[in-house]
Amino acid sequence: MQYMVFVKGGQLSEDPKEKYEWDMQAARAKTDATRLLLAYCVAFKLHSRVAFEGYMKGKIETGVMEQVKIDRGRLRGLLTAEEFVLVDRALQMDFDSPPEGIGCVAEGYHPVNTEPACRSCHLIIYFMFCLNRDTSLFTKKWGWLERALNLADVQVGLLTRAFEAMDQNVCTPLPLPYGHLCKMLMFLFLFTFPFCMNNPDDGLFLNIINPMIIAITMFGMDSISTEIEDPFGDDMNDFEVTRIIMAIESSMFELMLVSNEPCTDNFVWIQAPKDYQDCTVFLCLSSEMRAVFEMIPDCQQTQVRSVSFPDRPASSAINVHSVGHSANTLGASGAKLWHYDQWDWKFRDK
């Protein structure tokens, strides 16, 4: 929202050449803001898949690995080749060679490097700070530096804290002695409590039904606490992070459409593989679409007209092609307006 509202482009310029230059820079800034925020969301979900089993224990299951490969393909479609090399290296997983080690394939898991390192979300957050810096350098008369830079930096800082909170929640297991103590105390209480109800005159409710209700309550609370210890996974009771990302993605694209932003033409919708959990389509840079198809062969470009959700009525579908752009609109040719050379040419001249 801050980029869409405060990055004005060439609206305040009367010189046609200067207007076109400012429009190019505005399109690049808005395209970068969109793709980096979406890349952060995808990296957030990817990290939650492998944080505990992979980075802590050193291996992930084959089914999880298939989901990670699709997440990795989505990252490739939202990042340039140079950026993706850095982010992919931070994943610390070998996607090209088959699993090595005795029993890896037979037992159905893939090895993961457990050495401490920078994570993919950290790199993408760094790219966001660089984008805020570049936008400030080329604000012209947009008012970005005075009105939005401090707000944008604060929001990026909140993204950093959100990632660290998720990583801490996933990677900090419950201490084993504490778990043993709780189980033992619960067992002793449930075992000894019926001996206190030794008066037959108290009736059926106090002697039998009351201890049964207490036992069911305590076992239920223990089961629920175990289930929600890591709420960022792919189980039935976990947060549907992928569906939330899909909703964010659709809302961002709808915002660009209703604003009639030229940078909309820098994105295309990709049909996700059928085995990808809770996601049917996702956004990709038009220039990186071929690289996505190479990494995820089951994907294909789609002419989707709306993004709908199974648990919502059809009227709530988000129209992704409600506003059209002419063929001569800035960015319609798929030019890479988000490359850094569009920003640094003045510094090179100096």
N, C-alpha and C positions, 0 to 999 in steps of 0.2 A: 504494500500500500504506500509506503513512504517513497519508494522508487517511482511508482506509477504517478503519484500526485506531485512530488516536488521536482522531478526531473522533467523539465518543460521542453527540452529540445530547442528547435528554432522558432518558437512562437513569437519571441520578442525581438527577432532579428529582421531587419529590413533589407539587408544585402542577400540576394539569392544564393550566392556561393557560401556565405557564412551560415545562412539558414540550413543549407544542405549539410554542411560540416557538423553543425550542432545536432541536427537530426540523426546523423550517423552515430555520434557519440551517445546521444540519448538512447537510441535503439540498442547499442552495444551494452550500455549500463543496465537497461531493463531486461535484456536477454540474459546477461550475466547474473543479475539478481534472481531471476526466475530459475535458471538451471542450477545455480549453486544451492539455493534453498531446497530444491527438490533432491539434489544430490545428497545434501545433509540428511534429509528424511530417509532416503534409501540406505545410506551408510549407517544411520542410527539403527534401522531394522536389521541390517546385515550383522552389525556388531552384536546385537542382542541374541542372534542365533548361535554365535560361536564363542561368546565371551567366557562362559563357564566351562562347557565341555571342551572347547577348543583351546583357548588361551590359558585356561587353568589346568585342565587335565591332559591336553595334548592330542585329542582326537575328537572327531565328530562323525556322526552316522552318515551313511550314504544318502539317505533321504534328505537330511539337512544340507548335505553338500550340493545336492541338485538345486535346492532353493537358493543357496548362496551363489551358485553359478549364474542364476537368472538375475539376482540382485547385482552381481558384478557386471552383467551385461547392461543393466539399466544405468549403472554408473558410467559405463563407457559411452552410452548415448547422451549423457548430460555433461561430459567433460571433454576437453580437447585431448589430443593424443599425448601431449606433454604432461598435462595435469593427471591423466589417467595412469601414466607410468608411475608417478609418485604415490598416488592413492593405492594402486594395485600392489606396489611394493610394501606398503604399510599393512596390508592384509596378512602377510606372512604365511601364505598358503601357496602350494604348488598346484596350479590348475592344469598344467600341460602334460606332465609326466604321470604315469599311473602310481597308485600308492605303493610305497616300498615298506618292507618289514615283514616279518613272519606273521602270517595270519591276518594281515590287513584286509585283503579282499575277501577272504573266507569269513571273517567275523563282521564284515560290513561297515568298516569305518575308514576314515582318511586321517592321516597324521597332520597336526598343526604345530607350528613353531611356538613354543611357550616363552621365548625370550622377551623381556620387557622392551617395548618400542612405542614409537608414536603411532597413534591409531588414525584410521581414515577420516573420522569426523574431525579430528584436530587439524588435519591438513585442509579440509574443506572450510572449516571456520577461519583458518588463516587466509584462504582465498577470499573469503567474505570481507575480512578486514582490509585486504589489498584492494578490493573493489570499492569499499568506502573511501579509501585514500585516493584512488584514481578519480572517483567521482568528485571528490573535493577539489582536486587539482584542476579539473576541467568543468567547474560549475558554471562558468560564464555568468549569466544573470538568472540562473535557475533558483538561487537561494538555498541550495542544498547544504552548503557549508554552514550557513547561519541558522537554518531551520531544522535540518534533519540529521546532520552528522552525529550529534550527541545522542539522538534518539536511536539511530541505527546501531551505533556502537553498543549501547545498552542492550538492545535486543539481541545482538550477536553474543554478547556476554551471557545473556540468559540461555541461549542455545548451548553455550559451553557448560553452564551449570546443569542443564537438563541432561546432557550426555554423561557428565560425571556422576550425577545422581543415579542414572540408569545403570552405569557400569559398576558403581559401588553396590547397588542393590543386587545385581546379578552375581558379581564376583566375590561377595562377602558371605560365605556360607554360614549357616547356623553352627556354633561350636558344638562338637560332638558330645562333650561331657554335659553341656546344658540340655541337649536332647535326651541323653540317658537319664538325667536327673528328673526331667519332666515326666518321662514315661514311667519311671520307677515310682514317683510320688503318686501319679494317677492310678497305677496298678494297686499300690498299697491302700489308697483311699477307697477304691471300689471293692477291694477284697475285704477290708475291715468294716466298712460302713454297714453291711447287712447284719453284722453281729450286734450292732447297737439297737437294731429293731427286733428285740427279743420278747416283746410283749404281744401275745396273740390278741389281746383285747383292742389293740390299735387298729385292727381291721386290715382288709386287703389292700387298701390304697396306700397306707403308710408303710406297711411291711414289704410289699412287692412292687406296686406300681411306682411309688416314689423313688426307690433306689434305681429302678429301671430307667426312669426319666432322667435322673442325674447321670447315669452311665451313658445314655444316648447323647446327652448334651455335651459331656466332656469328650467322648470319642468324636463327636461331630466337630467340635471346635478344634480338636487336634488335627483332624483330617483337612479342615478348611485352611488352617494356618500352614500346613504342609503344602497344600495346593497353590496358595498364593504367595509362597516364599519367593518365587521368580515369576512375576506376572507378565513378562515380556516375551514368553515363548510362543509356541504354536499350538498349545493344548486348547481344549474347548473352553476352559475357564480363564484363559489369559486375555490380555488386551488385544483387540484386533488392530494391531498397529498398521498392518498393510492396508486395511480398509480405510483407516484414518488418513494414511498417506494418499490414497486414491481420492478421497474427498478433498483434501488440501490441493492436490494436483488439479482437479477439476475446477475448484473455485478460483485458483490462480489463473487458469486459462480463460475462464469465463470473465474474469475481471479485465484481462487484456482485450477480450472481444468487445465487451460493452464500452471500453475506452477507445476502441478502434485503433489499437496500437499496431504499428507496422511490424514490430518484433514478433507478433503472432505467427507470421509466415516463416519464422526461423524454427518452428516446432512442428512436428508431425506426431500423430497418434499411432502407436504400435500395438497390434493384437498380441497379448501375452499368451504363452503356452498354456494348455489346458490344465497341466498339473501344477501351475503356479497358484499358491494359496491366496484366496481372497482378493484377487486382482485380475481383471479381464483386459484392460488396456492401460497403457502408460505413455507418457510424453517422452520425446526424443528429439535432439537437435537434427534438423534435416540434413546437415552436412555429415553427421556421424551415423546416419541410419545404416549405411552399408556395413560399418564395423559392428553394429549391434546384430545384424543378421548373420555375420560370420561367427559371433560368439554364441548366439542363441538361434540355431537353425529353425526352430519351430515357430519363431516370430514371423509376422508379416505386417505390412502396412495396411491400415484400415481406413476407410472413409466413414468412420463412425460419426453419427449425427448427434448422439447424446450419450451421456454417461449416466446409467441408472443403477440403482442398488436394489437387490432382491427384497429387502425388508421395507422398502418405501413404495408408496403408490407411484404409478406411471407419471402422474403430473409433476412429481418432484425431480424428474430427470433433468440433467443439466445440459442445455444445448451448447454444443461446442463449435457450431458453425452458423450462429445466428447473425454474425456480421461478416461481410466479405470485404476483400481488398482487391483493388484493381491490379492488373499485371505490372504496372509501373510503380506500385507502392514501394517505398524504401524497404529493402529486406526481402521482397518477394522472390528475388532471384536466388535466394539462399546464400548470399554473400556472407562471409564469416565476419560479421560486424563485431563479434565478441573477442576477436584476437587482440592481443596487447599492442600489436604494431599500429592499430588505429588510434591508440592513445599516446604512444611514445614518440611519434614522428617529429613533433616540435622539439623534444629534447635531443633527438639525434641531429636535427638541423643545427641546434646550438652547439 
